[in-house]
Amino acid sequence: MIIVGGEALVDLVPDRAGGYLPIPGGSPANTAVGLGRLGTPTALLARLADDRLGALLRTHLETSNVDLRYIATSSAPTTLAVVGVDQDGVADYSFYIDGCADGGWQVTDLPDALPPDAALHVGGSFALAVEPMATAFETLLSREHPHRVVTLDPNIRPNLIGDDTAVRARLRRWLGMVDVVKVSADDLRWIAPDRSLADVVSEWHDQGPVLVVVTRGAEGVYASGPSGHVDLPALPVDVVDTVGAGDAFMAGLLAAFDRNDLLTRTNLTTVTRAELTDTVTYAQRVAAITCTRTGADSPWFDELLPTEVRCATS
């Protein structure tokens, strides 16, 4: 099982009539949905509101095969993200968190224990930047990293960050507690401005992660592991929007690792370049299909086609 922790919210996505469609979202929730649809046993560790939009989220998660045993119920309203999409389909977000479900995270919302054979994935867009959620998830990582494989997608949202120095310092601490990190080129430009990709990846390996994967939109994906690195071109696709594309990529990456029994510390340290290439290629296909749809609508396992499908993952 893979347990995914972080925010769950509703994206308000522009429709053709000039209004907004409420679509279940939140980077970690999207990743959990992607995993469930790909047939990987997964559970979501999140706070869900006890309101109509919270019910929409629960239904979406349950029908995508996501286990909700680690959900904390909140009496506050559902967290919202208002989405803007430019002419290239690239999304930006305005978040409404204060007084909402994700604004009320406490350490006491964490489960007392996680299954011994489960991996843990943390989505960082809120968890890295928003207190008291950041404190809760740092507690979780500190507690769990000695016991299981931990993966991280920082998914930096600069408009959520009030103290750049504090968030960069928190990320450095977290990198010392994770085995796999997936990061976008946009994330890297914020995390380590004016530094080369190769220098940052090398430094991160020294800090802890055995695998570092960098999505670069139309420039493809760079992945570095114990047997060296791979540099894969983007896959061609007609983009509707990129909402949830990076989350779908993360789901594809984790699903492929899990399916090939690589989500153990021993097996991650022996991942070959061929295995890394196959895993990243699978994740690209999952993300590419998501780019052809409105909102974070990741594919089901039987929708994956053998044909190559180009996508800007975020």
LODODO-542537 format. One record per residue (C-alpha): residue number from 1; residue in one letter; chain; x negated, y, z negated. Coordinates in steps of 0.02 Angstrom, whole numbers, plus 50000, padded with zeros to 5 digits. Layout:
BEGIN
@seq = NUM | type = A | mol = A | px = X | py = Y | pz = Z
...
***
This chain:
BEGIN
@seq = 1 | type = M | mol = A | px = 50000 | py = 50000 | pz = 50000
@seq = 2 | type = I | mol = A | px = 49950 | py = 50180 | pz = 50031
@seq = 3 | type = I | mol = A | px = 50015 | py = 50310 | pz = 49907
@seq = 4 | type = V | mol = A | px = 50025 | py = 50485 | pz = 49981
@seq = 5 | type = G | mol = A | px = 50027 | py = 50633 | pz = 49863
@seq = 6 | type = G | mol = A | px = 50072 | py = 50815 | pz = 49890
@seq = 7 | type = E | mol = A | px = 50214 | py = 50928 | pz = 49944
@seq = 8 | type = A | mol = A | px = 50380 | py = 50884 | pz = 50025
@seq = 9 | type = L | mol = A | px = 50478 | py = 51026 | pz = 50100
@seq = 10 | type = V | mol = A | px = 50595 | py = 51079 | pz = 50239
@seq = 11 | type = D | mol = A | px = 50527 | py = 51163 | pz = 50395
@seq = 12 | type = L | mol = A | px = 50642 | py = 51293 | pz = 50473
@seq = 13 | type = V | mol = A | px = 50595 | py = 51272 | pz = 50656
@seq = 14 | type = P | mol = A | px = 50653 | py = 51394 | pz = 50792
@seq = 15 | type = D | mol = A | px = 50787 | py = 51326 | pz = 50908
@seq = 16 | type = R | mol = A | px = 50830 | py = 51382 | pz = 51085
@seq = 17 | type = A | mol = A | px = 50980 | py = 51480 | pz = 51026
@seq = 18 | type = G | mol = A | px = 50873 | py = 51596 | pz = 50920
@seq = 19 | type = G | mol = A | px = 50912 | py = 51512 | pz = 50755
@seq = 20 | type = Y | mol = A | px = 50821 | py = 51383 | pz = 50650
@seq = 21 | type = L | mol = A | px = 50835 | py = 51195 | pz = 50631
@seq = 22 | type = P | mol = A | px = 50803 | py = 51120 | pz = 50457
@seq = 23 | type = I | mol = A | px = 50679 | py = 50980 | pz = 50485
@seq = 24 | type = P | mol = A | px = 50600 | py = 50877 | pz = 50345
@seq = 25 | type = G | mol = A | px = 50416 | py = 50920 | pz = 50327
@seq = 26 | type = G | mol = A | px = 50268 | py = 50952 | pz = 50216
@seq = 27 | type = S | mol = A | px = 50100 | py = 50881 | pz = 50269
@seq = 28 | type = P | mol = A | px = 50092 | py = 50737 | pz = 50143
@seq = 29 | type = A | mol = A | px = 50275 | py = 50692 | pz = 50170
@seq = 30 | type = N | mol = A | px = 50244 | py = 50692 | pz = 50358
@seq = 31 | type = T | mol = A | px = 50095 | py = 50577 | pz = 50335
@seq = 32 | type = A | mol = A | px = 50197 | py = 50458 | pz = 50227
@seq = 33 | type = V | mol = A | px = 50336 | py = 50455 | pz = 50358
@seq = 34 | type = G | mol = A | px = 50208 | py = 50421 | pz = 50494
@seq = 35 | type = L | mol = A | px = 50137 | py = 50276 | pz = 50395
@seq = 36 | type = G | mol = A | px = 50308 | py = 50203 | pz = 50358
@seq = 37 | type = R | mol = A | px = 50358 | py = 50211 | pz = 50541
@seq = 38 | type = L | mol = A | px = 50196 | py = 50124 | pz = 50590
@seq = 39 | type = G | mol = A | px = 50237 | py = 49979 | pz = 50475
@seq = 40 | type = T | mol = A | px = 50113 | py = 50020 | pz = 50337
@seq = 41 | type = P | mol = A | px = 50182 | py = 49999 | pz = 50160
@seq = 42 | type = T | mol = A | px = 50181 | py = 50173 | pz = 50088
@seq = 43 | type = A | mol = A | px = 50250 | py = 50273 | pz = 49942
@seq = 44 | type = L | mol = A | px = 50263 | py = 50461 | pz = 49918
@seq = 45 | type = L | mol = A | px = 50207 | py = 50549 | pz = 49758
@seq = 46 | type = A | mol = A | px = 50299 | py = 50715 | pz = 49765
@seq = 47 | type = R | mol = A | px = 50431 | py = 50826 | pz = 49684
@seq = 48 | type = L | mol = A | px = 50600 | py = 50829 | pz = 49771
@seq = 49 | type = A | mol = A | px = 50740 | py = 50951 | pz = 49734
@seq = 50 | type = D | mol = A | px = 50910 | py = 50890 | pz = 49679
@seq = 51 | type = D | mol = A | px = 50999 | py = 50993 | pz = 49813
@seq = 52 | type = R | mol = A | px = 51066 | py = 50969 | pz = 49990
@seq = 53 | type = L | mol = A | px = 50898 | py = 50994 | pz = 50072
@seq = 54 | type = G | mol = A | px = 50821 | py = 50877 | pz = 49945
@seq = 55 | type = A | mol = A | px = 50950 | py = 50748 | pz = 49996
@seq = 56 | type = L | mol = A | px = 50900 | py = 50776 | pz = 50178
@seq = 57 | type = L | mol = A | px = 50720 | py = 50743 | pz = 50131
@seq = 58 | type = R | mol = A | px = 50763 | py = 50585 | pz = 50034
@seq = 59 | type = T | mol = A | px = 50864 | py = 50514 | pz = 50177
@seq = 60 | type = H | mol = A | px = 50727 | py = 50554 | pz = 50302
@seq = 61 | type = L | mol = A | px = 50595 | py = 50471 | pz = 50194
@seq = 62 | type = E | mol = A | px = 50698 | py = 50317 | pz = 50154
@seq = 63 | type = T | mol = A | px = 50749 | py = 50287 | pz = 50335
@seq = 64 | type = S | mol = A | px = 50565 | py = 50299 | pz = 50382
@seq = 65 | type = N | mol = A | px = 50520 | py = 50158 | pz = 50260
@seq = 66 | type = V | mol = A | px = 50442 | py = 50269 | pz = 50126
@seq = 67 | type = D | mol = A | px = 50452 | py = 50204 | pz = 49947
@seq = 68 | type = L | mol = A | px = 50515 | py = 50340 | pz = 49828
@seq = 69 | type = R | mol = A | px = 50470 | py = 50259 | pz = 49662
@seq = 70 | type = Y | mol = A | px = 50343 | py = 50397 | pz = 49622
@seq = 71 | type = I | mol = A | px = 50459 | py = 50543 | pz = 49658
@seq = 72 | type = A | mol = A | px = 50489 | py = 50670 | pz = 49520
@seq = 73 | type = T | mol = A | px = 50660 | py = 50753 | pz = 49532
@seq = 74 | type = S | mol = A | px = 50667 | py = 50943 | pz = 49516
@seq = 75 | type = S | mol = A | px = 50815 | py = 51053 | pz = 49473
@seq = 76 | type = A | mol = A | px = 50733 | py = 51195 | pz = 49571
@seq = 77 | type = P | mol = A | px = 50779 | py = 51219 | pz = 49755
@seq = 78 | type = T | mol = A | px = 50686 | py = 51135 | pz = 49898
@seq = 79 | type = T | mol = A | px = 50524 | py = 51217 | pz = 49955
@seq = 80 | type = L | mol = A | px = 50538 | py = 51299 | pz = 50126
@seq = 81 | type = A | mol = A | px = 50419 | py = 51335 | pz = 50270
@seq = 82 | type = V | mol = A | px = 50476 | py = 51452 | pz = 50408
@seq = 83 | type = V | mol = A | px = 50388 | py = 51399 | pz = 50568
@seq = 84 | type = G | mol = A | px = 50335 | py = 51510 | pz = 50712
@seq = 85 | type = V | mol = A | px = 50277 | py = 51431 | pz = 50875
@seq = 86 | type = D | mol = A | px = 50174 | py = 51527 | pz = 51005
@seq = 87 | type = Q | mol = A | px = 50180 | py = 51505 | pz = 51195
@seq = 88 | type = D | mol = A | px = 50054 | py = 51363 | pz = 51184
@seq = 89 | type = G | mol = A | px = 50159 | py = 51268 | pz = 51057
@seq = 90 | type = V | mol = A | px = 50041 | py = 51307 | pz = 50913
@seq = 91 | type = A | mol = A | px = 50131 | py = 51330 | pz = 50748
@seq = 92 | type = D | mol = A | px = 50107 | py = 51451 | pz = 50603
@seq = 93 | type = Y | mol = A | px = 50198 | py = 51446 | pz = 50437
@seq = 94 | type = S | mol = A | px = 50271 | py = 51561 | pz = 50304
@seq = 95 | type = F | mol = A | px = 50300 | py = 51468 | pz = 50141
@seq = 96 | type = Y | mol = A | px = 50427 | py = 51492 | pz = 50002
@seq = 97 | type = I | mol = A | px = 50360 | py = 51403 | pz = 49847
@seq = 98 | type = D | mol = A | px = 50386 | py = 51511 | pz = 49692
@seq = 99 | type = G | mol = A | px = 50538 | py = 51450 | pz = 49597
@seq = 100 | type = C | mol = A | px = 50552 | py = 51298 | pz = 49711
@seq = 101 | type = A | mol = A | px = 50518 | py = 51114 | pz = 49683
@seq = 102 | type = D | mol = A | px = 50334 | py = 51119 | pz = 49731
@seq = 103 | type = G | mol = A | px = 50303 | py = 51273 | pz = 49625
@seq = 104 | type = G | mol = A | px = 50342 | py = 51176 | pz = 49466
@seq = 105 | type = W | mol = A | px = 50212 | py = 51036 | pz = 49471
@seq = 106 | type = Q | mol = A | px = 50143 | py = 50980 | pz = 49302
@seq = 107 | type = V | mol = A | px = 50021 | py = 50844 | pz = 49251
@seq = 108 | type = T | mol = A | px = 50169 | py = 50758 | pz = 49167
@seq = 109 | type = D | mol = A | px = 50246 | py = 50731 | pz = 49340
@seq = 110 | type = L | mol = A | px = 50105 | py = 50608 | pz = 49381
@seq = 111 | type = P | mol = A | px = 50144 | py = 50423 | pz = 49361
@seq = 112 | type = D | mol = A | px = 50059 | py = 50336 | pz = 49217
@seq = 113 | type = A | mol = A | px = 49977 | py = 50210 | pz = 49333
@seq = 114 | type = L | mol = A | px = 49962 | py = 50162 | pz = 49516
@seq = 115 | type = P | mol = A | px = 49955 | py = 49985 | pz = 49587
@seq = 116 | type = P | mol = A | px = 49777 | py = 49917 | pz = 49577
@seq = 117 | type = D | mol = A | px = 49769 | py = 49869 | pz = 49761
@seq = 118 | type = A | mol = A | px = 49837 | py = 50035 | pz = 49830
@seq = 119 | type = A | mol = A | px = 49739 | py = 50170 | pz = 49919
@seq = 120 | type = L | mol = A | px = 49776 | py = 50353 | pz = 49878
@seq = 121 | type = H | mol = A | px = 49791 | py = 50492 | pz = 50007
@seq = 122 | type = V | mol = A | px = 49806 | py = 50675 | pz = 49955
@seq = 123 | type = G | mol = A | px = 49864 | py = 50814 | pz = 50070
@seq = 124 | type = G | mol = A | px = 49782 | py = 50976 | pz = 50018
@seq = 125 | type = S | mol = A | px = 49881 | py = 51118 | pz = 50094
@seq = 126 | type = F | mol = A | px = 49975 | py = 51151 | pz = 49931
@seq = 127 | type = A | mol = A | px = 49875 | py = 51041 | pz = 49812
@seq = 128 | type = L | mol = A | px = 49712 | py = 51133 | pz = 49842
@seq = 129 | type = A | mol = A | px = 49784 | py = 51308 | pz = 49836
@seq = 130 | type = V | mol = A | px = 49942 | py = 51319 | pz = 49728
@seq = 131 | type = E | mol = A | px = 49938 | py = 51314 | pz = 49539
@seq = 132 | type = P | mol = A | px = 49990 | py = 51223 | pz = 49434
@seq = 133 | type = M | mol = A | px = 49997 | py = 51091 | pz = 49571
@seq = 134 | type = A | mol = A | px = 49809 | py = 51103 | pz = 49598
@seq = 135 | type = T | mol = A | px = 49773 | py = 51060 | pz = 49417
@seq = 136 | type = A | mol = A | px = 49892 | py = 50912 | pz = 49424
@seq = 137 | type = F | mol = A | px = 49811 | py = 50839 | pz = 49580
@seq = 138 | type = E | mol = A | px = 49634 | py = 50867 | pz = 49518
@seq = 139 | type = T | mol = A | px = 49685 | py = 50768 | pz = 49365
@seq = 140 | type = L | mol = A | px = 49753 | py = 50631 | pz = 49478
@seq = 141 | type = L | mol = A | px = 49595 | py = 50622 | pz = 49583
@seq = 142 | type = S | mol = A | px = 49481 | py = 50621 | pz = 49431
@seq = 143 | type = R | mol = A | px = 49583 | py = 50480 | pz = 49355
@seq = 144 | type = E | mol = A | px = 49603 | py = 50373 | pz = 49510
@seq = 145 | type = H | mol = A | px = 49443 | py = 50387 | pz = 49612
@seq = 146 | type = P | mol = A | px = 49347 | py = 50259 | pz = 49509
@seq = 147 | type = H | mol = A | px = 49484 | py = 50130 | pz = 49542
@seq = 148 | type = R | mol = A | px = 49532 | py = 50142 | pz = 49725
@seq = 149 | type = V | mol = A | px = 49492 | py = 50212 | pz = 49898
@seq = 150 | type = V | mol = A | px = 49542 | py = 50395 | pz = 49906
@seq = 151 | type = T | mol = A | px = 49567 | py = 50495 | pz = 50066
@seq = 152 | type = L | mol = A | px = 49593 | py = 50682 | pz = 50089
@seq = 153 | type = D | mol = A | px = 49660 | py = 50802 | pz = 50220
@seq = 154 | type = P | mol = A | px = 49620 | py = 50979 | pz = 50157
@seq = 155 | type = N | mol = A | px = 49742 | py = 51053 | pz = 50284
@seq = 156 | type = I | mol = A | px = 49693 | py = 51230 | pz = 50236
@seq = 157 | type = R | mol = A | px = 49831 | py = 51361 | pz = 50240
@seq = 158 | type = P | mol = A | px = 49742 | py = 51529 | pz = 50217
@seq = 159 | type = N | mol = A | px = 49906 | py = 51621 | pz = 50183
@seq = 160 | type = L | mol = A | px = 49929 | py = 51515 | pz = 50027
@seq = 161 | type = I | mol = A | px = 49756 | py = 51551 | pz = 49957
@seq = 162 | type = G | mol = A | px = 49734 | py = 51695 | pz = 49835
@seq = 163 | type = D | mol = A | px = 49556 | py = 51656 | pz = 49780
@seq = 164 | type = D | mol = A | px = 49445 | py = 51593 | pz = 49921
@seq = 165 | type = T | mol = A | px = 49298 | py = 51558 | pz = 49806
@seq = 166 | type = A | mol = A | px = 49401 | py = 51455 | pz = 49684
@seq = 167 | type = V | mol = A | px = 49478 | py = 51349 | pz = 49822
@seq = 168 | type = R | mol = A | px = 49311 | py = 51316 | pz = 49906
@seq = 169 | type = A | mol = A | px = 49240 | py = 51264 | pz = 49737
@seq = 170 | type = R | mol = A | px = 49388 | py = 51150 | pz = 49706
@seq = 171 | type = L | mol = A | px = 49366 | py = 51070 | pz = 49876
@seq = 172 | type = R | mol = A | px = 49182 | py = 51036 | pz = 49837
@seq = 173 | type = R | mol = A | px = 49235 | py = 50948 | pz = 49677
@seq = 174 | type = W | mol = A | px = 49365 | py = 50847 | pz = 49769
@seq = 175 | type = L | mol = A | px = 49242 | py = 50793 | pz = 49904
@seq = 176 | type = G | mol = A | px = 49144 | py = 50707 | pz = 49767
@seq = 177 | type = M | mol = A | px = 49298 | py = 50601 | pz = 49728
@seq = 178 | type = V | mol = A | px = 49351 | py = 50544 | pz = 49903
@seq = 179 | type = D | mol = A | px = 49294 | py = 50410 | pz = 50025
@seq = 180 | type = V | mol = A | px = 49371 | py = 50476 | pz = 50187
@seq = 181 | type = V | mol = A | px = 49406 | py = 50656 | pz = 50236
@seq = 182 | type = K | mol = A | px = 49498 | py = 50715 | pz = 50391
@seq = 183 | type = V | mol = A | px = 49481 | py = 50899 | pz = 50431
@seq = 184 | type = S | mol = A | px = 49529 | py = 51009 | pz = 50578
@seq = 185 | type = A | mol = A | px = 49413 | py = 51130 | pz = 50667
@seq = 186 | type = D | mol = A | px = 49521 | py = 51272 | pz = 50602
@seq = 187 | type = D | mol = A | px = 49497 | py = 51206 | pz = 50425
@seq = 188 | type = L | mol = A | px = 49308 | py = 51203 | pz = 50450
@seq = 189 | type = R | mol = A | px = 49306 | py = 51383 | pz = 50511
@seq = 190 | type = W | mol = A | px = 49385 | py = 51434 | pz = 50346
@seq = 191 | type = I | mol = A | px = 49290 | py = 51313 | pz = 50234
@seq = 192 | type = A | mol = A | px = 49116 | py = 51342 | pz = 50305
@seq = 193 | type = P | mol = A | px = 49113 | py = 51494 | pz = 50420
@seq = 194 | type = D | mol = A | px = 48959 | py = 51516 | pz = 50530
@seq = 195 | type = R | mol = A | px = 48897 | py = 51339 | pz = 50495
@seq = 196 | type = S | mol = A | px = 48881 | py = 51202 | pz = 50624
@seq = 197 | type = L | mol = A | px = 48993 | py = 51050 | pz = 50622
@seq = 198 | type = A | mol = A | px = 48843 | py = 50934 | pz = 50608
@seq = 199 | type = D | mol = A | px = 48774 | py = 51025 | pz = 50455
@seq = 200 | type = V | mol = A | px = 48942 | py = 51022 | pz = 50365
@seq = 201 | type = V | mol = A | px = 48973 | py = 50839 | pz = 50403
@seq = 202 | type = S | mol = A | px = 48799 | py = 50791 | pz = 50342
@seq = 203 | type = E | mol = A | px = 48824 | py = 50890 | pz = 50181
@seq = 204 | type = W | mol = A | px = 48993 | py = 50809 | pz = 50151
@seq = 205 | type = H | mol = A | px = 48921 | py = 50635 | pz = 50172
@seq = 206 | type = D | mol = A | px = 48794 | py = 50679 | pz = 50037
@seq = 207 | type = Q | mol = A | px = 48935 | py = 50736 | pz = 49922
@seq = 208 | type = G | mol = A | px = 49034 | py = 50575 | pz = 49935
@seq = 209 | type = P | mol = A | px = 49142 | py = 50536 | pz = 50089
@seq = 210 | type = V | mol = A | px = 49079 | py = 50387 | pz = 50189
@seq = 211 | type = L | mol = A | px = 49188 | py = 50439 | pz = 50336
@seq = 212 | type = V | mol = A | px = 49216 | py = 50616 | pz = 50400
@seq = 213 | type = V | mol = A | px = 49337 | py = 50646 | pz = 50544
@seq = 214 | type = V | mol = A | px = 49354 | py = 50816 | pz = 50629
@seq = 215 | type = T | mol = A | px = 49501 | py = 50851 | pz = 50746
@seq = 216 | type = R | mol = A | px = 49460 | py = 50988 | pz = 50873
@seq = 217 | type = G | mol = A | px = 49619 | py = 51009 | pz = 50974
@seq = 218 | type = A | mol = A | px = 49587 | py = 51008 | pz = 51161
@seq = 219 | type = E | mol = A | px = 49404 | py = 50968 | pz = 51127
@seq = 220 | type = G | mol = A | px = 49446 | py = 50799 | pz = 51055
@seq = 221 | type = V | mol = A | px = 49390 | py = 50715 | pz = 50893
@seq = 222 | type = Y | mol = A | px = 49220 | py = 50696 | pz = 50810
@seq = 223 | type = A | mol = A | px = 49204 | py = 50558 | pz = 50681
@seq = 224 | type = S | mol = A | px = 49052 | py = 50513 | pz = 50576
@seq = 225 | type = G | mol = A | px = 49029 | py = 50352 | pz = 50479
@seq = 226 | type = P | mol = A | px = 48897 | py = 50233 | pz = 50411
@seq = 227 | type = S | mol = A | px = 48849 | py = 50171 | pz = 50586
@seq = 228 | type = G | mol = A | px = 48836 | py = 50342 | pz = 50667
@seq = 229 | type = H | mol = A | px = 48960 | py = 50458 | pz = 50750
@seq = 230 | type = V | mol = A | px = 49082 | py = 50453 | pz = 50894
@seq = 231 | type = D | mol = A | px = 49141 | py = 50601 | pz = 50998
@seq = 232 | type = L | mol = A | px = 49303 | py = 50567 | pz = 51090
@seq = 233 | type = P | mol = A | px = 49392 | py = 50677 | pz = 51218
@seq = 234 | type = A | mol = A | px = 49570 | py = 50736 | pz = 51189
@seq = 235 | type = L | mol = A | px = 49714 | py = 50637 | pz = 51263
@seq = 236 | type = P | mol = A | px = 49823 | py = 50724 | pz = 51394
@seq = 237 | type = V | mol = A | px = 50002 | py = 50762 | pz = 51347
@seq = 238 | type = D | mol = A | px = 50136 | py = 50893 | pz = 51383
@seq = 239 | type = V | mol = A | px = 50145 | py = 50989 | pz = 51218
@seq = 240 | type = V | mol = A | px = 50314 | py = 51043 | pz = 51149
@seq = 241 | type = D | mol = A | px = 50237 | py = 51099 | pz = 50985
@seq = 242 | type = T | mol = A | px = 50099 | py = 51044 | pz = 50867
@seq = 243 | type = V | mol = A | px = 50204 | py = 51039 | pz = 50708
@seq = 244 | type = G | mol = A | px = 50151 | py = 50885 | pz = 50611
@seq = 245 | type = A | mol = A | px = 50022 | py = 50830 | pz = 50739
@seq = 246 | type = G | mol = A | px = 49878 | py = 50828 | pz = 50615
@seq = 247 | type = D | mol = A | px = 49985 | py = 50733 | pz = 50491
@seq = 248 | type = A | mol = A | px = 50030 | py = 50605 | pz = 50624
@seq = 249 | type = F | mol = A | px = 49844 | py = 50586 | pz = 50665
@seq = 250 | type = M | mol = A | px = 49808 | py = 50556 | pz = 50480
@seq = 251 | type = A | mol = A | px = 49946 | py = 50425 | pz = 50473
@seq = 252 | type = G | mol = A | px = 49878 | py = 50338 | pz = 50627
@seq = 253 | type = L | mol = A | px = 49703 | py = 50339 | pz = 50555
@seq = 254 | type = L | mol = A | px = 49757 | py = 50265 | pz = 50389
@seq = 255 | type = A | mol = A | px = 49874 | py = 50139 | pz = 50470
@seq = 256 | type = A | mol = A | px = 49735 | py = 50075 | pz = 50582
@seq = 257 | type = F | mol = A | px = 49613 | py = 50062 | pz = 50438
@seq = 258 | type = D | mol = A | px = 49742 | py = 49970 | pz = 50334
@seq = 259 | type = R | mol = A | px = 49791 | py = 49852 | pz = 50475
@seq = 260 | type = N | mol = A | px = 49608 | py = 49804 | pz = 50500
@seq = 261 | type = D | mol = A | px = 49578 | py = 49780 | pz = 50312
@seq = 262 | type = L | mol = A | px = 49455 | py = 49924 | pz = 50304
@seq = 263 | type = L | mol = A | px = 49531 | py = 50021 | pz = 50158
@seq = 264 | type = T | mol = A | px = 49412 | py = 49950 | pz = 50029
@seq = 265 | type = R | mol = A | px = 49251 | py = 50034 | pz = 49975
@seq = 266 | type = T | mol = A | px = 49149 | py = 49884 | pz = 50030
@seq = 267 | type = N | mol = A | px = 49227 | py = 49876 | pz = 50203
@seq = 268 | type = L | mol = A | px = 49221 | py = 50064 | pz = 50232
@seq = 269 | type = T | mol = A | px = 49033 | py = 50063 | pz = 50206
@seq = 270 | type = T | mol = A | px = 49014 | py = 49936 | pz = 50348
@seq = 271 | type = V | mol = A | px = 49130 | py = 50016 | pz = 50477
@seq = 272 | type = T | mol = A | px = 49050 | py = 49998 | pz = 50649
@seq = 273 | type = R | mol = A | px = 49053 | py = 50128 | pz = 50788
@seq = 274 | type = A | mol = A | px = 49169 | py = 50015 | pz = 50886
@seq = 275 | type = E | mol = A | px = 49291 | py = 50003 | pz = 50739
@seq = 276 | type = L | mol = A | px = 49281 | py = 50191 | pz = 50713
@seq = 277 | type = T | mol = A | px = 49315 | py = 50222 | pz = 50897
@seq = 278 | type = D | mol = A | px = 49465 | py = 50106 | pz = 50900
@seq = 279 | type = T | mol = A | px = 49536 | py = 50183 | pz = 50742
@seq = 280 | type = V | mol = A | px = 49517 | py = 50363 | pz = 50801
@seq = 281 | type = T | mol = A | px = 49589 | py = 50321 | pz = 50972
@seq = 282 | type = Y | mol = A | px = 49743 | py = 50246 | pz = 50891
@seq = 283 | type = A | mol = A | px = 49764 | py = 50401 | pz = 50782
@seq = 284 | type = Q | mol = A | px = 49750 | py = 50512 | pz = 50936
@seq = 285 | type = R | mol = A | px = 49890 | py = 50417 | pz = 51022
@seq = 286 | type = V | mol = A | px = 50003 | py = 50436 | pz = 50870
@seq = 287 | type = A | mol = A | px = 49969 | py = 50624 | pz = 50863
@seq = 288 | type = A | mol = A | px = 49989 | py = 50647 | pz = 51050
@seq = 289 | type = I | mol = A | px = 50163 | py = 50571 | pz = 51050
@seq = 290 | type = T | mol = A | px = 50212 | py = 50686 | pz = 50906
@seq = 291 | type = C | mol = A | px = 50158 | py = 50837 | pz = 51010
@seq = 292 | type = T | mol = A | px = 50289 | py = 50794 | pz = 51142
@seq = 293 | type = R | mol = A | px = 50431 | py = 50822 | pz = 51016
@seq = 294 | type = T | mol = A | px = 50505 | py = 50966 | pz = 50917
@seq = 295 | type = G | mol = A | px = 50444 | py = 50970 | pz = 50738
@seq = 296 | type = A | mol = A | px = 50356 | py = 50835 | pz = 50637
@seq = 297 | type = D | mol = A | px = 50434 | py = 50684 | pz = 50722
@seq = 298 | type = S | mol = A | px = 50301 | py = 50548 | pz = 50721
@seq = 299 | type = P | mol = A | px = 50324 | py = 50389 | pz = 50824
@seq = 300 | type = W | mol = A | px = 50378 | py = 50217 | pz = 50770
@seq = 301 | type = F | mol = A | px = 50260 | py = 50071 | pz = 50795
@seq = 302 | type = D | mol = A | px = 50353 | py = 50005 | pz = 50948
@seq = 303 | type = E | mol = A | px = 50347 | py = 50176 | pz = 51033
@seq = 304 | type = L | mol = A | px = 50159 | py = 50172 | pz = 51053
@seq = 305 | type = L | mol = A | px = 50119 | py = 50145 | pz = 51235
@seq = 306 | type = P | mol = A | px = 49959 | py = 50075 | pz = 51311
@seq = 307 | type = T | mol = A | px = 49941 | py = 50226 | pz = 51426
@seq = 308 | type = E | mol = A | px = 49835 | py = 50371 | pz = 51366
@seq = 309 | type = V | mol = A | px = 49943 | py = 50508 | pz = 51305
@seq = 310 | type = R | mol = A | px = 49800 | py = 50789 | pz = 51262
@seq = 311 | type = C | mol = A | px = 49852 | py = 50862 | pz = 51101
@seq = 312 | type = A | mol = A | px = 49796 | py = 50999 | pz = 50983
@seq = 313 | type = T | mol = A | px = 49799 | py = 50915 | pz = 50812
@seq = 314 | type = S | mol = A | px = 49793 | py = 51028 | pz = 50661
***
